[in-house]
Amino acid sequence: MSIGLTPTARKSCFFCQIEAVETAIYITEVAKKYGDAWIENTLREANDTSNPGLPRTAFKMATGSGKTVVMAMLIAGTRSTNKQIRKTIRFSDTFLIVTPGITIRDRLRVLMPNDPENYYRQWNIVPAHMLEQLGQAKILITNFHAFLFAREFRWL
């Protein structure tokens, strides 16, 4: 399965990173077409039970296995697909990343295309000519406390 990584990025990624991205692509794009609709149905049922209206999928990765790189690959791939298909509901150019605290939030700044140390450039996730296009994506990184604060002061 081709996930659109530059050859340099593919060589420097861990197996588990590529596997996580390929799994996300399979679940989103392929499973239903090839008779594995049960995967999507099971995920939908679990989401409806736990958090109706906010579908999500989690990938189990160990500490230090490169979850941030996987996030960068998924953002770049989704943004690229959105641009190619011309704004479909399935592929967004807006990304919300909610972290458990401000330390992790600050570490994830490397997911911002305008950050001088962004992973898209550092890991060669996208070719240089696509960095400008990626910069048009709207990425918000916040910690969950921001939502608690907003809920607390809803009356304002």
DSSP file (Angstrom, degrees, kcal/mol; ACC not computed):
  #  RESIDUE AA STRUCTURE BP1 BP2  ACC     N-H-->O    O-->H-N    N-H-->O    O-->H-N    TCO  KAPPA ALPHA  PHI   PSI    X-CA   Y-CA   Z-CA
    1    1 A M              0   0    0      0, 0.0     2,-0.5     0, 0.0    21,-0.1   0.000 360.0 360.0 360.0 131.5    0.0    0.0    0.0
    2    2 A S        -     0   0    0      1,-0.1     0, 0.0     2,-0.1     0, 0.0  -0.817 360.0-177.4 -94.6 127.2    1.4    3.4   -0.9
    3    3 A I        -     0   0    0     -2,-0.5    -1,-0.1     2,-0.1    74,-0.0   0.289  49.0-109.1-107.6   9.5    0.8    6.1    1.7
    4    4 A G        +     0   0    0      1,-0.2     2,-0.1   122,-0.0    -2,-0.1   0.653  64.3 150.7  79.7  15.6    2.4    8.9   -0.3
    5    5 A L        -     0   0    0      1,-0.1    -1,-0.2   121,-0.1   120,-0.1  -0.480  53.0-106.7 -77.3 150.9    5.5    9.4    1.8
    6    6 A T     >  -     0   0    0    118,-0.7     4,-2.3   119,-0.4     5,-0.2  -0.447  34.5-111.7 -66.7 153.2    8.7   10.6    0.2
    7    7 A P  H  > S+     0   0    0      0, 0.0     4,-1.8     0, 0.0     5,-0.1   0.865 118.8  53.9 -56.7 -36.7   11.2    7.8   -0.2
    8    8 A T  H  > S+     0   0    0      1,-0.2     4,-1.4     2,-0.2     5,-0.1   0.915 109.1  47.5 -63.9 -43.1   13.4    9.5    2.4
    9    9 A A  H  > S+     0   0    0    115,-0.6     4,-1.1     1,-0.2     3,-0.2   0.911 108.6  54.3 -65.0 -42.3   10.6    9.6    5.0
   10   10 A R  H  < S+     0   0    0     -4,-2.3     3,-0.5     1,-0.2    -1,-0.2   0.892 108.3  50.1 -59.7 -40.1    9.7    6.0    4.4
   11   11 A K  H  < S+     0   0    0     -4,-1.8    -1,-0.2     1,-0.2    -2,-0.2   0.825 112.8  46.0 -67.7 -31.8   13.2    4.9    5.1
   12   12 A S  H  < S+     0   0    0     -4,-1.4    -1,-0.2    -3,-0.2     2,-0.2   0.549  94.2  94.9 -92.5  -5.7   13.4    6.9    8.4
   13   13 A C  S  < S-     0   0    0     -4,-1.1     2,-0.1    -3,-0.5    53,-0.1  -0.556  76.5-116.2 -85.4 149.3   10.0    5.8    9.8
   14   14 A F     >  -     0   0    0     51,-0.2     4,-1.8    -2,-0.2     3,-0.4  -0.446  27.3-114.3 -73.1 155.6    9.5    3.0   12.2
   15   15 A F  H  > S+     0   0    0      1,-0.2     4,-2.7     2,-0.2     5,-0.2   0.904 116.6  55.8 -56.7 -42.9    7.4    0.0   11.0
   16   16 A C  H  > S+     0   0    0      1,-0.2     4,-2.0     2,-0.2    -1,-0.2   0.811 104.5  53.7 -65.0 -28.8    4.7    0.8   13.6
   17   17 A Q  H  > S+     0   0    0     -3,-0.4     4,-2.0     2,-0.2    -1,-0.2   0.944 111.9  42.8 -68.9 -47.8    4.4    4.3   12.2
   18   18 A I  H  X S+     0   0    0     -4,-1.8     4,-2.8     1,-0.2    -2,-0.2   0.903 113.8  53.0 -64.6 -40.2    3.8    3.2    8.7
   19   19 A E  H  X S+     0   0    0     -4,-2.7     4,-2.4     1,-0.2    -1,-0.2   0.894 107.5  51.3 -62.5 -40.1    1.5    0.4    9.9
   20   20 A A  H  X S+     0   0    0     -4,-2.0     4,-2.2     2,-0.2    -1,-0.2   0.924 112.9  44.9 -63.6 -44.0   -0.6    2.9   11.9
   21   21 A V  H  X S+     0   0    0     -4,-2.0     4,-2.4     2,-0.2    -2,-0.2   0.921 113.2  50.1 -66.7 -43.3   -1.0    5.2    8.8
   22   22 A E  H  X S+     0   0    0     -4,-2.8     4,-2.6     1,-0.2    -1,-0.2   0.883 110.1  51.4 -62.3 -37.5   -1.8    2.2    6.5
   23   23 A T  H  X S+     0   0    0     -4,-2.4     4,-2.9     2,-0.2     5,-0.2   0.919 108.8  50.4 -64.9 -43.4   -4.4    1.0    9.0
   24   24 A A  H  X S+     0   0    0     -4,-2.2     4,-2.2     1,-0.2     5,-0.2   0.917 112.9  46.8 -60.2 -43.3   -6.0    4.5    9.1
   25   25 A I  H  X>S+     0   0    0     -4,-2.4     4,-3.3     2,-0.2     5,-0.8   0.917 112.4  50.2 -64.9 -43.0   -6.2    4.5    5.3
   26   26 A Y  I  X>S+     0   0    0     -4,-2.6     5,-3.2     1,-0.2     4,-1.4   0.942 112.7  45.5 -61.4 -48.2   -7.5    1.0    5.2
   27   27 A I  I  <5S+     0   0    0     -4,-2.9     5,-0.3     3,-0.2    -1,-0.2   0.903 122.1  37.8 -61.9 -41.2  -10.3    1.7    7.7
   28   28 A T  I  <5S+     0   0    0     -4,-2.2    -2,-0.2    -5,-0.2    -1,-0.2   0.881 133.4  15.3 -79.1 -40.4  -11.2    4.9    6.0
   29   29 A E  I  <5S+     0   0    0     -4,-3.3    -3,-0.2    -5,-0.2     4,-0.2   0.731 129.1  26.6-111.0 -27.3  -10.8    4.1    2.3
   30   30 A V  I >X<S+     0   0    0     -4,-1.4     4,-1.3    -5,-0.8     3,-0.7   0.838  94.7  74.3-113.9 -43.1  -10.6    0.4    1.7
   31   31 A A  G >4XS+     0   0    0     -5,-3.2     5,-3.0     1,-0.3     3,-0.7   0.854  99.9  46.5 -49.5 -50.8  -12.3   -1.8    4.2
   32   32 A K  G >45S+     0   0    0     -5,-0.3     3,-1.0    -6,-0.3     5,-0.3   0.868 110.8  53.4 -62.5 -37.5  -15.9   -1.1    3.2
   33   33 A K  G <45S+     0   0    0     -3,-0.7    -1,-0.2     1,-0.2    -2,-0.2   0.739 111.8  45.7 -70.4 -22.7  -15.1   -1.6   -0.5
   34   34 A Y  G <<5S-     0   0    0     -4,-1.3    -1,-0.2    -3,-0.7    -2,-0.2   0.000 125.5 -89.3-115.5  29.0  -13.6   -5.0    0.1
   35   35 A G  T < 5S+     0   0    0     -3,-1.0     3,-0.3    -5,-0.1    -3,-0.2   0.578  96.8 112.0  84.0   9.9  -16.1   -6.6    2.4
   36   36 A D    >>< +     0   0    0     -5,-3.0     3,-1.6    -6,-0.2     4,-0.6  -0.159  26.8 130.8-105.8  39.6  -14.7   -5.5    5.8
   37   37 A A  H 3>  +     0   0    0     -5,-0.3     4,-2.5     1,-0.3     5,-0.2   0.734  58.1  78.1 -62.5 -21.2  -17.6   -3.1    6.6
   38   38 A W  H 3> S+     0   0    0     -3,-0.3     4,-2.7     1,-0.2    -1,-0.3   0.815  87.3  58.8 -58.9 -30.1  -17.8   -4.8   10.0
   39   39 A I  H <> S+     0   0    0     -3,-1.6     4,-2.3     2,-0.2    -1,-0.2   0.966 109.5  41.2 -63.9 -52.0  -14.7   -2.7   11.0
   40   40 A E  H  X S+     0   0    0     -4,-0.6     4,-2.6     1,-0.2    -2,-0.2   0.899 115.8  51.3 -62.4 -40.9  -16.5    0.6   10.4
   41   41 A N  H  X S+     0   0    0     -4,-2.5     4,-2.5     2,-0.2    -1,-0.2   0.915 110.3  48.4 -63.5 -43.5  -19.7   -0.7   11.9
   42   42 A T  H  X S+     0   0    0     -4,-2.7     4,-2.3     2,-0.2    -1,-0.2   0.915 113.2  47.6 -63.6 -43.3  -18.0   -1.8   15.1
   43   43 A L  H  X S+     0   0    0     -4,-2.3     4,-2.5    -5,-0.2    -2,-0.2   0.911 111.8  50.3 -63.7 -42.1  -16.2    1.5   15.4
   44   44 A R  H  X S+     0   0    0     -4,-2.6     4,-2.8     2,-0.2    -2,-0.2   0.923 110.7  48.8 -62.8 -44.4  -19.4    3.4   14.8
   45   45 A E  H  X S+     0   0    0     -4,-2.5     4,-1.7     2,-0.2    -1,-0.2   0.918 112.4  48.4 -61.9 -43.6  -21.3    1.4   17.5
   46   46 A A  H  X S+     0   0    0     -4,-2.3     4,-2.3     1,-0.2     5,-0.3   0.905 113.4  47.6 -63.8 -41.0  -18.5    1.9   20.0
   47   47 A N  H  X S+     0   0    0     -4,-2.5     4,-2.9     1,-0.2    -2,-0.2   0.907 109.2  52.9 -66.3 -42.0  -18.4    5.7   19.3
   48   48 A D  H  < S+     0   0    0     -4,-2.8    -1,-0.2     1,-0.2    -2,-0.2   0.844 113.4  45.2 -62.6 -32.6  -22.2    6.0   19.5
   49   49 A T  H  < S+     0   0    0     -4,-1.7    -2,-0.2    -5,-0.2    -1,-0.2   0.908 125.1  29.4 -74.9 -43.7  -22.0    4.3   22.9
   50   50 A S  H  < S+     0   0    0     -4,-2.3    -2,-0.2     1,-0.2    -3,-0.2   0.883 138.7   3.3 -89.5 -42.1  -19.1    6.3   24.3
   51   51 A N  S >< S-     0   0    0     -4,-2.9     3,-2.0    -5,-0.3    -1,-0.2  -0.541  72.2-155.5-150.1  76.0  -19.2    9.7   22.6
   52   52 A P  T 3  S+     0   0    0      0, 0.0    -4,-0.1     0, 0.0    -3,-0.0  -0.227  80.9  17.5 -56.5 137.3  -22.2   10.2   20.3
   53   53 A G  T 3  S+     0   0    0      1,-0.0    -5,-0.1     0, 0.0    -6,-0.0   0.389 110.6  81.0  84.5  -5.1  -21.6   12.8   17.6
   54   54 A L    <   -     0   0    0     -3,-2.0     2,-0.1    -7,-0.2    -1,-0.0  -0.642  65.9-166.2-132.8  76.7  -17.8   12.8   18.0
   55   55 A P        +     0   0    0      0, 0.0     2,-0.3     0, 0.0   -11,-0.1  -0.358  15.9 166.8 -66.1 141.0  -16.4    9.8   16.1
   56   56 A R        -     0   0    0    -13,-0.2     2,-0.4    -2,-0.1    -9,-0.1  -0.991  25.2-155.3-152.2 156.6  -12.8    8.8   16.8
   57   57 A T        -     0   0    0     -2,-0.3     2,-0.4   -10,-0.0   -33,-0.0  -0.996  14.4-153.9-132.6 137.1  -10.4    6.0   16.2
   58   58 A A        -     0   0    0     -2,-0.4     2,-0.5     2,-0.0    -2,-0.0  -0.871   3.0-154.3-115.3 147.6   -7.4    5.3   18.4
   59   59 A F        -     0   0    0     -2,-0.4     2,-0.7     2,-0.0   -39,-0.0  -0.984  19.3-131.9-120.3 127.9   -4.1    3.6   17.5
   60   60 A K        +     0   0    0     -2,-0.5     2,-0.4   -40,-0.0    -2,-0.0  -0.690  37.9 162.5 -83.9 115.6   -2.2    1.9   20.2
   61   61 A M        -     0   0    0     -2,-0.7     3,-0.1   -41,-0.0     5,-0.1  -0.997  34.7-116.1-136.3 140.7    1.5    2.9   20.1
   62   62 A A    >   -     0   0    0     -2,-0.4     3,-1.9     1,-0.2     5,-0.2  -0.220  44.6 -80.6 -70.9 160.4    4.2    2.6   22.7
   63   63 A T  T 3  S+     0   0    0      1,-0.3    -1,-0.2     2,-0.1     0, 0.0  -0.402 119.3  16.7 -57.7 132.2    5.9    5.6   24.3
   64   64 A G  T 3  S+     0   0    0     -2,-0.1    -1,-0.3    -3,-0.1    -2,-0.1   0.546  89.9 116.5  81.7   7.1    8.7    6.8   22.0
   65   65 A S  S <  S-     0   0    0     -3,-1.9   -51,-0.2   -49,-0.0   -48,-0.1   0.514  90.8 -97.2 -89.3  -3.6    7.3    5.0   19.0
   66   66 A G     >  +     0   0    0     -4,-0.2     4,-1.8    -5,-0.1     5,-0.1   0.867  60.4 159.6  97.3  41.6    6.6    8.2   17.1
   67   67 A K  H  > S+     0   0    0     -5,-0.2     4,-2.4     1,-0.2     5,-0.1   0.866  78.0  56.2 -62.4 -35.4    3.0    9.1   17.5
   68   68 A T  H  > S+     0   0    0      1,-0.2     4,-2.2     2,-0.2    -1,-0.2   0.883 105.3  51.1 -66.0 -37.4    3.7   12.7   16.6
   69   69 A V  H  > S+     0   0    0      2,-0.2     4,-2.5     1,-0.2    -1,-0.2   0.904 109.1  51.4 -64.4 -41.0    5.2   11.6   13.3
   70   70 A V  H  X S+     0   0    0     -4,-1.8     4,-2.6     2,-0.2    -2,-0.2   0.915 108.7  51.2 -61.8 -42.7    2.1    9.5   12.6
   71   71 A M  H  X S+     0   0    0     -4,-2.4     4,-2.5     1,-0.2    -1,-0.2   0.918 110.1  49.6 -60.4 -42.6   -0.1   12.6   13.4
   72   72 A A  H  X S+     0   0    0     -4,-2.2     4,-2.7     1,-0.2    -2,-0.2   0.909 110.8  49.5 -62.8 -42.0    2.0   14.6   10.9
   73   73 A M  H  X S+     0   0    0     -4,-2.5     4,-2.6     2,-0.2    -2,-0.2   0.906 112.1  47.7 -64.3 -41.0    1.6   12.0    8.2
   74   74 A L  H  X S+     0   0    0     -4,-2.6     4,-2.6     2,-0.2     5,-0.2   0.904 113.1  47.8 -67.6 -40.9   -2.2   11.8    8.7
   75   75 A I  H  X S+     0   0    0     -4,-2.5     4,-2.7    -5,-0.2     5,-0.2   0.951 114.9  45.7 -62.9 -48.7   -2.5   15.6    8.6
   76   76 A A  H  X S+     0   0    0     -4,-2.7     4,-2.4     1,-0.2    -2,-0.2   0.913 115.4  46.9 -62.3 -42.9   -0.4   15.8    5.5
   77   77 A G  H  X S+     0   0    0     -4,-2.6     4,-2.5    -5,-0.2    -1,-0.2   0.907 114.2  46.3 -66.6 -42.2   -2.2   13.0    3.8
   78   78 A T  H  X S+     0   0    0     -4,-2.6     4,-2.6     2,-0.2    -2,-0.2   0.917 114.3  47.9 -66.3 -43.5   -5.6   14.2    4.6
   79   79 A R  H  X S+     0   0    0     -4,-2.7     4,-2.2    -5,-0.2    -2,-0.2   0.914 113.2  48.2 -62.9 -43.2   -4.8   17.8    3.5
   80   80 A S  H  X S+     0   0    0     -4,-2.4     4,-2.1    -5,-0.2    -2,-0.2   0.918 112.8  47.4 -64.5 -44.3   -3.2   16.5    0.3
   81   81 A T  H  X S+     0   0    0     -4,-2.5     4,-2.7     1,-0.2     5,-0.2   0.910 110.5  53.1 -63.6 -42.6   -6.3   14.3   -0.5
   82   82 A N  H  X>S+     0   0    0     -4,-2.6     5,-1.5    10,-0.2     4,-1.3   0.920 109.8  48.0 -57.9 -45.2   -8.6   17.2    0.3
   83   83 A K  H  <5S+     0   0    0     -4,-2.2    -1,-0.2     1,-0.2    -2,-0.2   0.885 114.2  46.4 -64.8 -39.7   -6.8   19.4   -2.1
   84   84 A Q  H  <5S+     0   0    0     -4,-2.1    -2,-0.2     1,-0.2    -1,-0.2   0.884 117.6  41.0 -71.4 -38.5   -6.8   16.7   -4.9
   85   85 A I  H  <5S-     0   0    0     -4,-2.7    -1,-0.2    -5,-0.2    -2,-0.2   0.573 112.2-118.3 -89.1  -9.5  -10.5   15.8   -4.5
   86   86 A R  T  <5 -     0   0    0     -4,-1.3    -3,-0.2    -5,-0.2    -4,-0.1   0.998  67.0 -39.1  70.7  70.3  -11.6   19.4   -4.0
   87   87 A K  S   <S+     0   0    0     -5,-1.5     2,-0.3     1,-0.1     5,-0.1   0.946  73.3 174.8  53.3  78.1  -13.2   19.8   -0.6
   88   88 A T        -     0   0    0      3,-0.4     3,-0.5     1,-0.1    -1,-0.1  -0.698  42.7-115.6-102.8 165.1  -15.2   16.8    0.3
   89   89 A I  S    S+     0   0    0     -2,-0.3    -1,-0.1     1,-0.2    -2,-0.0   0.833 112.5  60.3 -65.8 -31.7  -16.8   16.2    3.6
   90   90 A R  S    S+     0   0    0      1,-0.2     2,-0.5    -8,-0.0    -1,-0.2   0.771 104.3  49.1 -71.3 -26.5  -14.6   13.1    4.2
   91   91 A F  S    S-     0   0    0     -3,-0.5    -3,-0.4   -10,-0.1     2,-0.2  -0.956  74.5-163.9-123.3 119.8  -11.3   15.0    4.0
   92   92 A S        -     0   0    0     -2,-0.5   -10,-0.2     2,-0.1   -11,-0.1  -0.530  26.9-157.2 -99.4 161.4  -10.8   18.1    6.0
   93   93 A D  S    S+     0   0    0     -2,-0.2    45,-3.2   -11,-0.1     2,-0.4   0.184  80.9  79.6-113.5  11.7   -8.3   21.0    5.9
   94   94 A T  E     -a  138   0A   0     43,-0.2     2,-0.4    45,-0.0    45,-0.2  -0.978  60.5-174.1-121.9 131.2   -9.1   21.8    9.6
   95   95 A F  E     -a  139   0A   0     43,-3.2    45,-2.9    -2,-0.4     2,-0.5  -0.988  10.9-164.4-131.8 130.1   -7.6   19.7   12.4
   96   96 A L  E     -a  140   0A   0     -2,-0.4     2,-0.5    43,-0.2    45,-0.2  -0.965   7.4-171.9-113.4 122.1   -8.2   19.9   16.1
   97   97 A I  E     -a  141   0A   0     43,-3.0    45,-2.6    -2,-0.5     2,-0.5  -0.964   4.1-165.1-116.9 118.5   -5.7   18.2   18.4
   98   98 A V  E     -a  142   0A   0     -2,-0.5    45,-0.2    43,-0.2    43,-0.1  -0.906   8.3-166.6-108.0 124.8   -6.6   18.0   22.1
   99   99 A T  E     -a  143   0A   0     43,-2.7    45,-2.4    -2,-0.5    46,-0.2  -0.673  30.2-121.3-108.8 161.8   -3.9   17.2   24.5
  100  100 A P  S    S-     0   0    0      0, 0.0     2,-0.3     0, 0.0    43,-0.1   0.613  90.0  -2.9 -77.7 -10.4   -4.0   16.1   28.2
  101  101 A G  S  > S-     0   0    0     41,-0.1     4,-1.9     1,-0.1     5,-0.1  -0.984  75.4 -95.1-168.8 173.2   -1.8   19.1   29.3
  102  102 A I  H  > S+     0   0    0     -2,-0.3     4,-2.6     1,-0.2     5,-0.2   0.785 113.8  61.7 -74.4 -26.4    0.2   22.1   28.2
  103  103 A T  H  > S+     0   0    0      2,-0.2     4,-1.8     1,-0.2    -1,-0.2   0.954 110.4  39.6 -63.5 -48.6    3.5   20.3   28.1
  104  104 A I  H  > S+     0   0    0      2,-0.2     4,-1.8     1,-0.2    -2,-0.2   0.897 113.0  56.8 -67.4 -39.7    2.4   17.9   25.4
  105  105 A R  H  < S+     0   0    0     -4,-1.9     3,-0.2     1,-0.2    -2,-0.2   0.934 108.7  46.8 -54.9 -46.4    0.5   20.8   23.7
  106  106 A D  H >< S+     0   0    0     -4,-2.6     3,-1.2     1,-0.2    -1,-0.2   0.861 109.4  53.8 -66.8 -35.2    3.8   22.7   23.5
  107  107 A R  H >< S+     0   0    0     -4,-1.8     3,-1.0     1,-0.2    -1,-0.2   0.812 100.4  62.2 -67.1 -29.3    5.7   19.7   22.2
  108  108 A L  G ><  +     0   0    0     -4,-1.8     3,-2.4    -3,-0.2    -1,-0.2   0.408  68.9 101.3 -80.5   4.3    3.2   19.2   19.4
  109  109 A R  G X   +     0   0    0     -3,-1.2     3,-2.3     1,-0.3     6,-0.3   0.761  65.8  77.1 -57.3 -22.5    4.0   22.6   17.9
  110  110 A V  G <  S+     0   0    0     -3,-1.0     9,-2.4     1,-0.3    10,-0.5   0.588  82.8  66.4 -65.3  -8.5    6.1   20.6   15.4
  111  111 A L  G <  S+     0   0    0     -3,-2.4    -1,-0.3     7,-0.2    -2,-0.2   0.526  78.9  94.8 -87.5  -6.9    2.7   19.8   13.7
  112  112 A M  S X  S-     0   0    0     -3,-2.3     3,-2.2    -4,-0.2     6,-0.1  -0.767  73.7-144.7 -85.1 119.9    2.3   23.4   12.7
  113  113 A P  T 3  S+     0   0    0      0, 0.0     5,-0.2     0, 0.0    -1,-0.1   0.768  98.1  55.9 -57.7 -26.1    3.6   23.8    9.2
  114  114 A N  T 3  S+     0   0    0     21,-0.1    -4,-0.1     3,-0.1    -3,-0.0   0.516  80.8 108.5 -86.0  -3.4    4.9   27.3   10.0
  115  115 A D  S X  S-     0   0    0     -3,-2.2     3,-1.9    -6,-0.3    -5,-0.0  -0.556  73.8-133.0 -71.6 133.9    7.1   26.1   12.9
  116  116 A P  T 3  S+     0   0    0      0, 0.0    -1,-0.1     0, 0.0    -6,-0.0   0.769 107.4  43.1 -60.1 -24.2   10.8   26.2   12.0
  117  117 A E  T 3  S+     0   0    0     -5,-0.1    -7,-0.1    -8,-0.1    -3,-0.1   0.023  84.1 155.2-107.8  26.7   11.2   22.7   13.4
  118  118 A N    <>  -     0   0    0     -3,-1.9     4,-2.4    -5,-0.2     3,-0.4  -0.183  47.8-131.0 -60.1 147.7    8.0   21.2   11.8
  119  119 A Y  H  > S+     0   0    0     -9,-2.4     4,-2.5     1,-0.2     6,-0.6   0.731 101.3  69.5 -72.0 -23.5    8.0   17.5   11.2
  120  120 A Y  H  4>S+     0   0    0    -10,-0.5     5,-1.3     2,-0.2     6,-1.1   0.911 113.3  29.7 -61.6 -40.2    6.8   17.8    7.7
  121  121 A R  H >45S+     0   0    0     -3,-0.4     3,-0.9     3,-0.2    -2,-0.2   0.910 120.8  52.1 -82.8 -47.6   10.2   19.3    6.7
  122  122 A Q  H 3<5S+     0   0    0     -4,-2.4    -3,-0.2     1,-0.3    -2,-0.2   0.880 120.8  32.8 -58.5 -41.1   12.3   17.5    9.3
  123  123 A W  T 3<5S-     0   0    0     -4,-2.5    -1,-0.3    -5,-0.1  -111,-0.2   0.361 105.5-123.5 -98.4   4.1   11.1   14.0    8.4
  124  124 A N  T < 5 +     0   0    0     -3,-0.9  -118,-0.7    -5,-0.1  -115,-0.6   0.892  55.7 154.7  54.0  42.3   10.5   14.8    4.7
  125  125 A I      < +     0   0    0     -5,-1.3  -119,-0.4    -6,-0.6    -4,-0.1   0.883  66.9  24.5 -69.3 -38.5    6.9   13.8    5.0
  126  126 A V  S    S-     0   0    0     -6,-1.1    -1,-0.1  -121,-0.1     5,-0.1  -0.944  96.2 -99.4-123.4 149.6    5.9   15.9    2.1
  127  127 A P    >>  -     0   0    0      0, 0.0     3,-2.1     0, 0.0     4,-0.5  -0.292  40.1-107.7 -61.5 153.3    8.0   17.1   -0.8
  128  128 A A  G >4 S+     0   0    0      1,-0.3     3,-1.3     2,-0.2     4,-0.5   0.837 117.6  59.9 -53.4 -38.4    9.3   20.7   -0.5
  129  129 A H  G 34 S+     0   0    0      1,-0.3     4,-0.3     2,-0.1    -1,-0.3   0.660 103.1  53.2 -69.2 -13.4    6.9   22.0   -3.1
  130  130 A M  G <> S+     0   0    0     -3,-2.1     4,-2.3     1,-0.1    -1,-0.3   0.524  83.3  86.6 -96.9  -6.6    3.9   20.9   -1.1
  131  131 A L  H <X S+     0   0    0     -3,-1.3     4,-1.8    -4,-0.5    -1,-0.1   0.882  87.6  52.5 -62.3 -38.0    4.9   22.6    2.2
  132  132 A E  H  4 S+     0   0    0     -4,-0.5     4,-0.5     2,-0.2    -1,-0.2   0.922 109.6  49.0 -63.6 -43.2    3.2   25.9    1.1
  133  133 A Q  H >4 S+     0   0    0     -4,-0.3     3,-1.4     1,-0.2     4,-0.2   0.903 110.0  51.6 -61.1 -42.4   -0.1   24.0    0.4
  134  134 A L  H >< S+     0   0    0     -4,-2.3     3,-1.8     1,-0.3    -1,-0.2   0.839  99.2  65.8 -63.9 -32.5    0.2   22.3    3.8
  135  135 A G  T 3< S+     0   0    0     -4,-1.8    -1,-0.3     1,-0.3    -2,-0.2   0.668  90.3  65.7 -63.9 -16.0    0.6   25.7    5.4
  136  136 A Q  T <  S+     0   0    0     -3,-1.4    -1,-0.3    -4,-0.5    -2,-0.2   0.586  79.7 103.9 -82.1 -10.6   -3.0   26.5    4.3
  137  137 A A  S <  S-     0   0    0     -3,-1.8     2,-0.7    -4,-0.2   -43,-0.2  -0.396  74.5-127.4 -68.6 148.4   -4.4   23.9    6.6
  138  138 A K  E     +a   94   0A   0    -45,-3.2   -43,-3.2    -2,-0.1     2,-0.5  -0.889  33.1 177.8-100.1 114.3   -6.0   25.1    9.8
  139  139 A I  E     -a   95   0A   0     -2,-0.7     2,-0.5   -45,-0.2   -43,-0.2  -0.972   8.8-173.9-122.4 123.3   -4.4   23.3   12.8
  140  140 A L  E     -a   96   0A   0    -45,-2.9   -43,-3.0    -2,-0.5     2,-0.5  -0.973   1.7-171.2-118.1 124.6   -5.4   24.1   16.3
  141  141 A I  E     +a   97   0A   0     -2,-0.5     2,-0.3   -45,-0.2   -43,-0.2  -0.967  22.4 149.8-115.6 119.9   -3.5   22.4   19.2
  142  142 A T  E     -a   98   0A   0    -45,-2.6   -43,-2.7    -2,-0.5     2,-0.3  -0.911  42.0-112.9-141.4 166.8   -5.0   22.9   22.6
  143  143 A N  E >   -a   99   0A   0     -2,-0.3     3,-1.9   -45,-0.2     4,-0.5  -0.742  32.7-112.5-102.6 158.1   -5.3   21.1   25.9
  144  144 A F  T >> S+     0   0    0    -45,-2.4     4,-1.4    -2,-0.3     3,-0.9   0.723 109.8  74.5 -64.1 -19.6   -8.5   19.8   27.3
  145  145 A H  H 3> S+     0   0    0      1,-0.3     4,-2.5   -46,-0.2    -1,-0.3   0.807  85.1  65.8 -62.0 -28.3   -8.4   22.4   30.1
  146  146 A A  H <> S+     0   0    0     -3,-1.9     4,-1.9     1,-0.2    -1,-0.3   0.867 101.7  48.3 -61.3 -35.4   -9.4   25.0   27.5
  147  147 A F  H <> S+     0   0    0     -3,-0.9     4,-2.3    -4,-0.5    -1,-0.2   0.867 109.2  52.1 -72.9 -36.9  -12.8   23.3   27.1
  148  148 A L  H  X S+     0   0    0     -4,-1.4     4,-2.3     2,-0.2    -2,-0.2   0.920 110.3  49.0 -64.0 -42.8  -13.3   23.1   30.9
  149  149 A F  H  X S+     0   0    0     -4,-2.5     4,-1.8     1,-0.2    -2,-0.2   0.924 111.5  48.9 -62.2 -45.5  -12.6   26.8   31.2
  150  150 A A  H  < S+     0   0    0     -4,-1.9    -1,-0.2     1,-0.2    -2,-0.2   0.892 112.3  48.3 -62.5 -40.1  -15.0   27.6   28.4
  151  151 A R  H >< S+     0   0    0     -4,-2.3     3,-1.1     1,-0.2    -1,-0.2   0.882 109.3  53.7 -67.3 -37.7  -17.7   25.4   29.9
  152  152 A E  H 3< S+     0   0    0     -4,-2.3     3,-0.3     1,-0.3    -1,-0.2   0.854 116.5  37.3 -64.9 -35.8  -17.2   27.0   33.4
  153  153 A F  T >< S+     0   0    0     -4,-1.8     3,-1.6     1,-0.2    -1,-0.3  -0.108  75.1 126.7-110.6  34.9  -17.7   30.5   32.0
  154  154 A R  T <   +     0   0    0     -3,-1.1    -1,-0.2     1,-0.3    -2,-0.1   0.782  66.0  65.9 -61.7 -28.4  -20.4   29.8   29.5
  155  155 A W  T 3         0   0    0     -3,-0.3    -1,-0.3     1,-0.2    -2,-0.1   0.636 360.0 360.0 -72.5 -13.9  -22.6   32.5   31.0
  156  156 A L    <         0   0    0     -3,-1.6    -1,-0.2     0, 0.0    -2,-0.1   0.506 360.0 360.0 -67.7 360.0  -20.2   35.3   29.9
